[in-house]
Amino acid sequence: MKPLSLPSADRHLPAGWPGAFGFGLVGLLLGAVALPLGPAAGCRFRSGEEVVVYAALDREFSEPQLEEFQRQTGVRVLPKYDVESTKTVGLVNALIQERARPRCDLFWNNEILHTLRLEQQGLLTPYRTDRAAGFPADYRSPQGMWYGFAARVRVLIVNLEAVSEADRPRGVRDLADPKWKGRVGIAKPLFGTTATHAAVLWSHWGEAETRKFFLALKENARVLSGNKQVALAVGRGDLALGWTDTDDAIIERDGGRPVEIVYPDQEEGGLGALFIPNTLALIKGGPNARRAQQLVDFLLAPETEAKLAAGRSAQFPLNPAVTVPSRAGAPQPLRRMPVDFAAAAAAWDGAAAFLRDTFTAP
C-alpha cells in the first residue's frame, strides 16, 4: 500500500501565528523540517477533524504510525518533526514559547526528561486511559500527565575489526578508560538521549562522580553531532567504539557493518542498561484535545508497540501484553538500570549547566 503523505502542521496555521518561524534559531530549526507536504491521497478526512502532533521520534519511525492512525480514523494529522542535532530541545522550546496560545495537541517525545520538565512548568494536561493499565508504573504518570512506551536502550557499539574479544568494553565506565583515547565516540551531550543519560547518572551516581566521568570522557572521546553519527563512525571503522542508542546501532548491523551491540553493565550487581521510553503528553489548552486523546489510545495499543519492535527502529515494548521482542536482540533476562525519572528531571538543570560548560568551552 502506498504510504500517505502527512500534511505539515505549519501549512495550516493562521498567518502571523506565533510559532516555529517566530523564535529565531529554534524557529529556523523547526521550520527546516516542517516541510509542506501534499494532502493525503486516498483518505477522506472528516470536516474539522484534525490533531497537531509535535514528534521528536525520528520521522522515518513515527510517520508510519501517524499515517496509520489517519488512515483508520479519517482524522487529519498535522505533524511537526525535529532535527537530529537538537533532538527534543527544539520542540520543547517551541512548546514553552507557545504556552500562552498553544497550537500543539500532542507531544510525542523520544525521551522522558523534557516531558517531565514540561509537566513541572504546567504545560501538560491529564488524560487517564485504560490503555495504559498494563504498563509498568514507573513508565507512566500517576496523574495521567504522560505515558511511556516503546523504549530505546542506551548501548555501546563496537567495531569487531578494531576491538578484540578480550578488550571489548562491558560497561559505561569503560568509555572513560584512557586506552580508548581518540577511538571512542559520543554524541554531544547537550541534547537527546545522551543528555538524558547524563541527568540520570547525575541523580544515580551523584554530582561528583558524574562530573569525574564526563571530564574523563571528554579527554577520551570524539564528540559528534548525534547518536546516529556515532554509530556510523563505528560502522565505518573511523572509531573503535561508541555510546549510542539501539535504534541507531541496529542500522549499522542491518547494513552488514562489522559491529556488535553491547548492552552495558549486565554483570551480577551491575548498573544495568538504561531504557529511555518514548512519551506521549497532551498539551494544556491544545485545540483538539479529544482527537489527541484518541491518538494516545492508538499509540498505546499493543499493535503499535509490536510494529515499532519489529520495525527498523527496533523499539523495546514496555507493555507486558506485547509478545513481539525488539529485533535488536538482547541478552535475556536483560538487566535494566533502576531509574527515578523525577529525580533525574530535578537534576537536569545542574547536569545541563555542567555539560554545557564542559563541552562548549573553547
C-alpha positions as CSV (number, residue, x, y, z in Angstrom):
1,M,0.0,0.0,0.0
2,K,1.4,3.4,-0.9
3,P,2.1,5.5,2.2
4,L,0.1,8.5,2.9
5,S,1.8,11.9,2.8
6,L,1.0,13.7,6.0
7,P,0.4,17.5,5.8
8,S,2.7,19.8,7.7
9,A,1.4,21.5,10.8
10,D,2.8,24.8,9.7
11,R,0.8,24.9,6.5
12,H,-2.5,25.0,8.4
13,L,-1.7,27.7,11.0
14,P,-3.1,31.2,10.7
15,A,-0.8,33.8,9.2
16,G,1.2,35.6,11.9
17,W,0.5,32.8,14.4
18,P,3.4,32.8,16.9
19,G,5.4,29.6,16.5
20,A,8.2,27.9,14.6
21,F,9.1,30.8,12.3
22,G,9.0,33.4,15.1
23,F,11.6,32.2,17.5
24,G,15.0,32.9,16.0
25,L,17.2,29.8,15.8
26,V,14.6,27.5,17.2
27,G,12.2,28.6,14.6
28,L,14.7,28.1,11.8
29,L,15.5,24.6,13.1
30,L,11.9,23.6,13.3
31,G,10.8,25.3,10.1
32,A,13.6,23.5,8.2
33,V,11.9,20.2,8.9
34,A,8.2,21.1,8.8
35,L,8.2,20.8,5.0
36,P,4.9,21.5,3.2
37,L,3.7,18.0,2.3
38,G,0.8,17.3,-0.1
39,P,-2.6,16.2,1.1
40,A,-3.0,12.5,2.0
41,A,-4.0,10.6,-1.0
42,G,-7.0,8.2,-0.8
43,C,-8.1,9.3,2.6
44,R,-11.4,11.1,3.3
45,F,-11.0,13.5,6.2
46,R,-13.8,14.4,8.5
47,S,-14.6,18.0,8.3
48,G,-12.9,19.9,11.1
49,E,-11.3,16.8,12.5
50,E,-7.6,17.2,13.0
51,V,-4.8,16.8,15.5
52,V,-1.5,18.7,15.7
53,V,1.5,16.5,16.8
54,Y,5.0,17.6,17.6
55,A,7.1,14.5,17.1
56,A,10.7,14.2,18.4
57,L,11.0,10.5,17.4
58,D,12.7,10.2,14.0
59,R,10.3,10.9,11.2
60,E,11.1,7.7,9.5
61,F,9.8,5.8,12.6
62,S,7.0,8.0,13.8
63,E,5.4,8.9,10.5
64,P,4.1,5.4,9.6
65,Q,2.2,5.2,12.9
66,L,0.7,8.6,12.3
67,E,-0.3,7.7,8.8
68,E,-2.0,4.5,10.0
69,F,-4.0,6.5,12.6
70,Q,-5.0,8.9,9.9
71,R,-6.0,6.1,7.6
72,Q,-8.1,4.3,10.2
73,T,-9.9,7.3,11.7
74,G,-10.1,9.9,8.9
75,V,-8.7,12.4,11.4
76,R,-6.2,14.7,9.7
77,V,-2.8,14.6,11.3
78,L,-0.7,17.7,11.2
79,P,2.9,16.8,12.3
80,K,5.9,18.8,13.1
81,Y,9.2,16.9,13.3
82,D,12.5,17.8,15.0
83,V,16.1,17.5,13.7
84,E,18.9,15.2,14.8
85,S,21.2,17.9,16.1
86,T,18.6,19.4,18.5
87,K,16.5,16.3,19.3
88,T,13.6,17.2,21.5
89,V,15.0,20.5,22.7
90,G,13.8,22.5,19.6
91,L,10.2,21.2,20.1
92,V,10.3,21.7,23.8
93,N,11.4,25.3,23.4
94,A,8.6,25.9,20.9
95,L,6.0,24.5,23.3
96,I,7.3,26.8,26.0
97,Q,7.2,29.8,23.7
98,E,3.6,28.9,22.6
99,R,2.2,28.3,26.1
100,A,0.0,31.4,26.0
101,R,-1.6,30.2,22.8
102,P,-0.9,26.5,22.3
103,R,-1.2,25.1,18.8
104,C,0.1,21.6,19.6
105,D,-2.3,19.0,20.8
106,L,0.0,16.0,21.5
107,F,3.8,15.9,22.2
108,W,5.4,12.7,21.1
109,N,8.7,12.9,22.7
110,N,11.5,10.4,22.0
111,E,12.7,10.6,25.7
112,I,11.2,11.4,29.1
113,L,13.1,14.1,31.0
114,H,11.9,17.0,28.9
115,T,8.4,15.7,29.1
116,L,8.7,15.8,32.9
117,R,10.1,19.4,32.7
118,L,7.1,20.5,30.7
119,E,4.9,18.9,33.4
120,Q,6.8,20.9,36.0
121,Q,6.1,24.1,34.1
122,G,2.4,23.4,34.0
123,L,2.2,22.9,30.2
124,L,0.6,19.4,30.2
125,T,-3.0,18.3,30.9
126,P,-4.0,15.0,32.3
127,Y,-5.7,12.2,30.4
128,R,-6.5,8.9,32.0
129,T,-6.8,5.9,29.7
130,D,-7.3,2.2,30.3
131,R,-4.9,1.5,27.5
132,A,-2.0,2.3,29.9
133,A,-3.2,-0.1,32.7
134,G,-0.7,-2.9,31.8
135,F,2.4,-0.7,31.5
136,P,4.9,-0.6,34.4
137,A,4.1,2.1,37.0
138,D,7.5,3.8,36.6
139,Y,6.8,4.4,32.9
140,R,3.5,6.3,33.4
141,S,2.4,9.4,35.3
142,P,0.3,8.6,38.4
143,Q,-1.7,11.7,37.5
144,G,-2.1,10.7,33.8
145,M,0.1,13.6,32.6
146,W,2.3,11.4,30.4
147,Y,2.7,7.8,29.2
148,G,5.9,6.0,28.3
149,F,6.0,3.3,25.6
150,A,8.4,1.7,23.1
151,A,11.8,2.3,24.7
152,R,15.2,2.6,23.2
153,V,18.2,1.2,25.1
154,R,21.4,3.1,25.6
155,V,24.2,0.7,24.4
156,L,27.8,0.5,23.3
157,I,28.5,-0.2,19.7
158,V,31.8,-1.9,19.0
159,N,33.7,-2.4,15.7
160,L,34.7,-6.1,15.7
161,E,37.6,-5.5,13.4
162,A,39.1,-2.9,15.8
163,V,38.4,-4.4,19.2
164,S,39.3,-7.9,20.2
165,E,37.0,-10.0,22.3
166,A,39.4,-9.7,25.3
167,D,39.3,-5.9,25.0
168,R,35.6,-5.5,24.5
169,P,34.1,-2.9,26.8
170,R,31.4,-4.2,29.2
171,G,30.1,-1.1,30.9
172,V,29.5,2.6,30.6
173,R,32.6,3.4,32.7
174,D,34.8,1.7,30.2
175,L,34.2,4.6,27.8
176,A,36.5,6.7,30.1
177,D,39.4,4.2,30.1
178,P,42.4,6.1,28.7
179,K,43.3,3.1,26.4
180,W,40.4,4.2,24.2
181,K,41.6,7.8,23.9
182,G,40.7,9.2,20.4
183,R,39.0,5.9,19.5
184,V,35.6,6.3,21.2
185,G,32.7,8.5,20.1
186,I,29.8,10.1,21.9
187,A,27.0,12.4,20.8
188,K,27.3,16.0,22.0
189,P,25.7,15.6,25.4
190,L,23.6,18.8,25.2
191,F,20.6,17.2,23.6
192,G,18.7,14.0,23.2
193,T,19.3,10.7,24.9
194,T,23.0,11.4,25.8
195,A,21.9,14.4,27.8
196,T,19.1,12.4,29.3
197,H,21.6,9.6,30.3
198,A,23.8,12.3,31.9
199,A,21.0,13.6,34.1
200,V,20.1,10.0,35.1
201,L,23.7,9.3,36.1
202,W,23.8,12.7,37.9
203,S,20.8,11.6,40.0
204,H,22.1,8.0,40.5
205,W,25.8,8.4,41.0
206,G,25.7,11.9,42.4
207,E,27.2,15.1,41.1
208,A,30.9,14.5,41.9
209,E,31.1,11.0,40.3
210,T,29.2,12.1,37.2
211,R,31.4,15.2,36.8
212,K,34.5,12.9,37.1
213,F,33.2,10.5,34.5
214,F,32.3,13.1,31.9
215,L,35.5,15.0,32.3
216,A,37.4,11.8,31.7
217,L,35.1,11.1,28.8
218,K,35.8,14.5,27.2
219,E,39.5,13.7,27.3
220,N,38.9,10.3,25.6
221,A,36.1,10.9,23.1
222,R,35.5,12.4,19.8
223,V,32.2,14.4,20.2
224,L,29.9,14.1,17.2
225,S,26.6,15.8,16.4
226,G,24.3,12.9,17.2
227,N,23.9,9.2,18.1
228,K,23.4,8.3,14.5
229,Q,26.8,9.9,13.6
230,V,28.4,7.9,16.4
231,A,27.0,4.6,15.1
232,L,28.0,5.5,11.5
233,A,31.6,6.3,12.5
234,V,32.0,3.0,14.4
235,G,30.4,1.1,11.5
236,R,32.9,2.6,9.0
237,G,35.8,1.9,11.3
238,D,36.6,5.5,12.0
239,L,36.1,4.8,15.7
240,A,36.6,1.6,17.6
241,L,33.5,2.0,19.8
242,G,30.8,4.4,20.7
243,W,27.9,5.3,23.0
244,T,24.6,5.4,21.2
245,D,21.0,4.0,21.1
246,T,19.7,0.7,19.9
247,D,17.8,2.3,17.0
248,D,20.9,3.8,15.6
249,A,23.2,0.9,16.3
250,I,20.9,-1.7,14.6
251,I,21.0,0.2,11.3
252,E,24.8,-0.4,11.2
253,R,24.2,-4.1,11.9
254,D,21.5,-4.3,9.3
255,G,23.9,-2.7,6.8
256,G,26.3,-5.6,7.3
257,R,28.9,-3.5,9.1
258,P,31.3,-5.4,11.4
259,V,29.7,-4.3,14.6
260,E,28.3,-5.7,17.8
261,I,25.7,-4.1,20.1
262,V,26.8,-4.4,23.7
263,Y,24.2,-4.0,26.5
264,P,26.3,-2.4,29.3
265,D,26.7,-3.4,32.9
266,Q,24.9,-6.7,32.8
267,E,27.0,-8.5,35.4
268,E,25.6,-9.5,38.7
269,G,25.1,-6.3,40.7
270,G,25.8,-4.2,37.7
271,L,24.2,-0.9,36.9
272,G,22.1,-2.3,34.1
273,A,21.2,-0.8,30.7
274,L,19.2,2.4,30.6
275,F,15.8,2.2,29.0
276,I,14.6,5.5,27.6
277,P,10.9,5.4,26.6
278,N,9.1,7.4,24.1
279,T,6.5,9.5,25.9
280,L,3.1,10.9,25.0
281,A,1.7,14.0,26.6
282,L,-1.4,16.2,25.9
283,I,-0.6,19.9,25.8
284,K,-2.7,22.1,28.1
285,G,-5.0,24.2,26.1
286,G,-4.4,22.3,22.8
287,P,-7.2,23.0,20.4
288,N,-8.0,19.4,19.5
289,A,-7.9,17.6,22.9
290,R,-10.5,14.9,22.0
291,R,-8.6,13.8,18.9
292,A,-5.3,13.9,20.8
293,Q,-6.8,11.5,23.4
294,Q,-7.8,9.2,20.5
295,L,-4.3,9.3,19.1
296,V,-2.8,8.5,22.6
297,D,-5.0,5.4,22.8
298,F,-4.0,4.4,19.3
299,L,-0.3,4.7,20.0
300,L,-0.5,2.9,23.4
301,A,-2.2,-0.1,21.7
302,P,-0.1,-3.4,21.8
303,E,-0.2,-3.4,18.0
304,T,1.7,-0.1,17.8
305,E,4.5,-1.3,20.2
306,A,4.7,-4.6,18.2
307,K,5.2,-2.7,15.0
308,L,7.8,-0.5,16.5
309,A,9.6,-3.5,17.9
310,A,9.6,-5.4,14.6
311,G,10.3,-2.3,12.5
312,R,13.5,-0.5,11.6
313,S,13.7,1.3,14.9
314,A,13.6,-1.9,16.9
315,Q,12.0,-0.3,20.0
316,F,11.6,-2.3,23.2
317,P,8.0,-2.9,24.2
318,L,7.1,-1.8,27.8
319,N,3.6,-3.3,27.8
320,P,3.9,-7.0,29.1
321,A,1.0,-7.9,26.8
322,V,3.2,-7.3,23.8
323,T,4.9,-10.6,22.9
324,V,6.9,-9.4,19.9
325,P,10.5,-8.7,21.1
326,S,12.7,-6.0,19.8
327,R,14.5,-7.2,16.8
328,A,17.6,-5.6,18.2
329,G,18.1,-8.7,20.3
330,A,19.3,-8.6,23.8
331,P,20.6,-11.0,26.5
332,Q,17.8,-12.5,28.5
333,P,17.0,-11.6,31.1
334,L,18.2,-8.0,30.3
335,R,19.2,-6.1,33.4
336,R,17.5,-2.7,33.4
337,M,19.0,0.3,35.2
338,P,16.7,1.3,38.0
339,V,15.7,5.0,37.4
340,D,13.9,7.6,39.3
341,F,13.0,9.8,36.3
342,A,11.5,12.5,38.5
343,A,14.8,12.8,40.4
344,A,16.7,12.8,37.0
345,A,14.4,15.6,35.8
346,A,15.2,17.6,39.0
347,A,18.9,17.0,38.3
348,W,18.6,18.3,34.8
349,D,19.5,22.0,35.4
350,G,22.7,21.2,37.3
351,A,23.8,18.5,34.9
352,A,22.9,20.5,31.8
353,A,24.9,23.5,33.0
354,F,28.0,21.4,33.7
355,L,27.8,19.7,30.3
356,R,27.3,23.0,28.5
357,D,30.3,24.5,30.2
358,T,32.4,21.3,29.7
359,F,31.5,20.5,26.1
360,T,31.2,24.0,24.6
361,A,34.2,25.6,26.2
362,P,37.0,26.6,23.7
